[in-house]
Amino acid sequence: MKQIGYSLMILWSLWLSSDGLAQSTPPTQKMSVNDRMAKARAAKAEKNALKPMPVVVTEQKATSTDYKAPVVKTQKGPHGEVVHMGEKGGKFYINKNGNKTYLSSNQ
């Protein structure tokens, strides 16, 4: 009984798939390479036209003029300069050349 059921299922599935396997129209002629490439480009352009354009947001970084280092009023540099506190907690002063000179942690 099982063999008859399996056979009927196989025949039924072949009957259903026979419609999908049969070609409705035979291929007329092979397309040239240039025609195939043009068709592929057109399909790609159509696909890309349907996609929404991504929105690109660029963040502007803070410049040195935007950040003012807090002043440490209890400390002075070696020549009486104003000592500043950096973003990460380091202490520095501006030397005579305009460069930051960091103080060691035990000062």
C-alpha positions as CSV (number, residue, x, y, z in Angstrom):
1,M,0.0,0.0,0.0
2,K,2.9,2.4,0.8
3,Q,4.5,1.7,-2.5
4,I,1.3,2.6,-4.4
5,G,1.1,5.9,-2.3
6,Y,4.7,6.8,-3.1
7,S,4.3,6.0,-6.7
8,L,1.2,8.2,-6.9
9,M,3.0,11.1,-5.2
10,I,5.9,10.8,-7.6
11,L,3.6,10.7,-10.7
12,W,1.5,13.6,-9.3
13,S,4.6,15.7,-8.7
14,L,6.0,15.0,-12.2
15,W,2.7,15.9,-13.7
16,L,2.7,19.3,-11.8
17,S,6.3,20.0,-12.7
18,S,5.8,19.2,-16.4
19,D,4.0,22.4,-17.0
20,G,6.9,24.4,-15.5
21,L,9.6,22.5,-17.5
22,A,8.0,23.0,-20.9
23,Q,9.2,26.1,-22.6
24,S,6.4,28.2,-24.1
25,T,8.5,29.5,-26.9
26,P,11.7,28.1,-28.2
27,P,14.8,30.5,-28.1
28,T,15.0,32.3,-31.4
29,Q,18.6,33.4,-31.5
30,K,21.5,33.9,-29.2
31,M,22.1,37.4,-28.1
32,S,25.5,39.0,-28.8
33,V,27.8,39.8,-25.9
34,N,27.2,43.6,-26.3
35,D,23.4,43.1,-26.2
36,R,23.6,41.0,-23.1
37,M,25.9,43.5,-21.4
38,A,23.5,46.4,-22.4
39,K,20.6,44.4,-21.0
40,A,22.4,43.7,-17.7
41,R,23.4,47.4,-17.4
42,A,19.8,48.5,-17.9
43,A,18.5,46.0,-15.3
44,K,21.2,47.2,-12.8
45,A,20.3,50.9,-13.5
46,E,16.6,50.2,-13.0
47,K,17.3,48.3,-9.7
48,N,19.5,51.2,-8.4
49,A,16.9,53.8,-9.4
50,L,14.4,52.1,-7.0
51,K,16.8,52.2,-4.1
52,P,16.4,55.2,-1.7
53,M,19.5,57.3,-1.5
54,P,21.3,56.9,1.8
55,V,21.6,60.1,3.9
56,V,25.2,60.8,4.9
57,V,25.6,62.9,8.0
58,T,29.1,64.1,8.7
59,E,30.0,65.0,12.2
60,Q,32.2,68.0,12.8
61,K,34.9,67.5,15.3
62,A,35.5,70.2,17.9
63,T,38.5,72.4,17.2
64,S,41.0,73.7,19.7
65,T,39.2,77.0,19.7
66,D,36.0,75.3,20.9
67,Y,37.6,73.8,24.0
68,K,38.8,76.0,26.8
69,A,40.9,74.1,29.3
70,P,40.0,74.8,33.0
71,V,42.6,76.7,34.9
72,V,44.1,75.3,38.1
73,K,44.3,78.3,40.3
74,T,46.3,76.6,43.1
75,Q,49.3,75.8,40.8
76,K,51.7,77.9,38.8
77,G,54.3,76.9,36.2
78,P,58.0,77.1,36.8
79,H,58.1,80.8,35.6
80,G,54.7,81.7,37.0
81,E,52.7,80.5,34.0
82,V,49.0,79.6,34.3
83,V,48.4,75.8,34.7
84,H,45.6,74.2,32.8
85,M,43.8,70.9,33.2
86,G,43.6,68.8,30.1
87,E,40.7,66.7,28.8
88,K,42.0,63.5,30.3
89,G,43.2,65.1,33.6
90,G,46.8,66.0,32.7
91,K,48.1,69.4,33.9
92,F,50.1,71.6,31.5
93,Y,51.2,75.1,31.0
94,I,51.9,77.0,27.8
95,N,55.7,77.7,27.5
96,K,57.3,80.8,25.8
97,N,57.2,79.0,22.4
98,G,53.4,78.5,22.6
99,N,53.7,74.7,23.1
100,K,52.0,72.7,25.9
101,T,54.4,71.5,28.5
102,Y,52.9,68.8,30.8
103,L,53.7,68.7,34.5
104,S,54.6,65.5,36.1
105,S,51.9,63.9,38.3
106,N,53.8,64.5,41.6
107,Q,53.9,68.3,41.2
